Amino acid sequence: MNRKRESGKTREPKKPLEDYRLRTRLIHGSFATGRWDYDHHVIPPESRSVAFRLQSVHRGAEGFVEFATPVAQRAPIYIYDRLDEPTRGMLEENLAVAEGGEMAVTFASGMAAISAAIFSVTHAGCQVVTHRTLYGCTHELLTHWAPRYGLETTFCDMTRPESIAEAATKNCRVVYFETPVNPTLELIDIAAVREVVDQLNHGRSEDERILIIVDNTFATPYCQRPLALGADLVVCSLTKDIGGFGTDVGGAVIGPNRFYNLLMLYRKDFGGVLSPRNSWSILVYGLSTLATRMVNKQKTAMHVAQFLLKHPKVAHVSYPGLPCFPQLELAKRQMVSYDGKFAPGSIVYFELKGADGEAASAAERFVDYIAEHSYTITLAVSLGQIRTLIESPYSMTHSAVPDEQKRAAGVRPGGIRLALGLEDWHDIVADLEDALDAI
Ligand SMILES: *Cc1c(COP(=O)(O)O)cnc(C)c1O
């Protein structure tokens, strides 16, 4: 679908788009794209067509030959939704910009993106080295499904990046982690992992090299750009802060162009495409408001973390923005907004006082009280919405992770995860105070 333009009516920005600030670019996107002509829309249109009309058999054949190649990446011949589609393409261009990557490929969910990233660069006999704490479904993917396809998973403690070198065998192809880690918010030093992996890669041929894949869901690209810090690929759930409103599930893999072909072919055959409808919402409502939402949520998270820290019934608060955060120096170096400010994110993890059993039952009473009486805080999984959400990771999102592994990683039965929304922070604090008084 080539660009058609009304003569003399073309918008040409004075500066290259790269010279505009990212916050602006996430709103205006790359309107001059070879992917689709939508210059005359203020809001990008939503395409809804399973198949695309081809002018000739020759053109159809060309489309199949070019699919997933650099030519198609610039100006695809659309054939069928599962292969490529314009609304999704616009979102992908803007996601690549947001993460500082050359390309993005979206998927039907965060898990579809994570599985695609890992499985498209490995084969039977390969090893994946990963951090001991992971999102529950990623843990299941790597311990239950991956071994069925001959992939070996080894856990280590990446807060000590040297432990990767101890865990990796000659078959290691992927080093995978989240930072901040869900739910404890401990951080992994991406640049330090890069150094360890560079040493391991020394003398390895191109297809034996270890790739670093980082799940950037918790931080969002507003707070952290792993590619610039040394990651080979970024994966994220678009369902969370990028989508931002809790209405659409999606995922993406972002990185250099050399992975485009592989990911597009994988997606075509495994089939987990993001629908144009979800793509449109994430593009028009989600990504364009990410910066604004994150700025507000971070302020709230800081107020809430400080309130919890001072409360006599709270034993421990983990938030990368707190002066007492154990990895504060790393947080300040690694979590930085587009405009260069410290950006510690919107999630707070905390524990109530008491021995293990007591803290766990206090936490359950506390969360149940909130579920029943709080106006501003909702008991629900997921995060990154405009409503504040609370949950107990030990028994809910991380129930698939074995007990010993959770305890070793500091995920205790009394842990509570609070994902801040856009409510007035005074009201959130008042609801937390009320629930703490009640238990
Ligand atoms: C939610 C989440 C995922 C999975 O995303 P879905 O869109 O639910 O598939 C992966 N990683 C992290 C850190 C998450 O929070």
PDBQT file of the ligand as one rigid body, heavy atoms in Angstrom, charges set to zero:
ROOT
HETATM    1  C1  LIG A 501       1.906  -9.414  33.519  1.00  0.00    +0.000 C 
HETATM    2  C2  LIG A 501       3.317  -9.720  33.302  1.00  0.00    +0.000 A 
HETATM    3  C3  LIG A 501       3.702 -10.570  32.263  1.00  0.00    +0.000 A 
HETATM    4  C4  LIG A 501       2.704 -11.273  31.353  1.00  0.00    +0.000 C 
HETATM    5  O1  LIG A 501       1.960 -10.401  30.590  1.00  0.00    +0.000 OA
HETATM    6  P1  LIG A 501       0.508 -10.775  29.974  1.00  0.00    +0.000 P 
HETATM    7  O2  LIG A 501       0.193  -9.641  29.104  1.00  0.00    +0.000 OA
HETATM    8  O3  LIG A 501      -0.409 -10.960  31.135  1.00  0.00    +0.000 OA
HETATM    9  O4  LIG A 501       0.682 -12.067  29.234  1.00  0.00    +0.000 OA
HETATM   10  C5  LIG A 501       5.049 -10.806  32.097  1.00  0.00    +0.000 A 
HETATM   11  N1  LIG A 501       5.976 -10.240  32.882  1.00  0.00    +0.000 NA
HETATM   12  C6  LIG A 501       5.647  -9.406  33.894  1.00  0.00    +0.000 A 
HETATM   13  C7  LIG A 501       6.721  -8.797  34.732  1.00  0.00    +0.000 C 
HETATM   14  C8  LIG A 501       4.308  -9.121  34.144  1.00  0.00    +0.000 A 
HETATM   15  O5  LIG A 501       3.982  -8.312  35.157  1.00  0.00    +0.000 OA
ENDROOT
TORSDOF 0
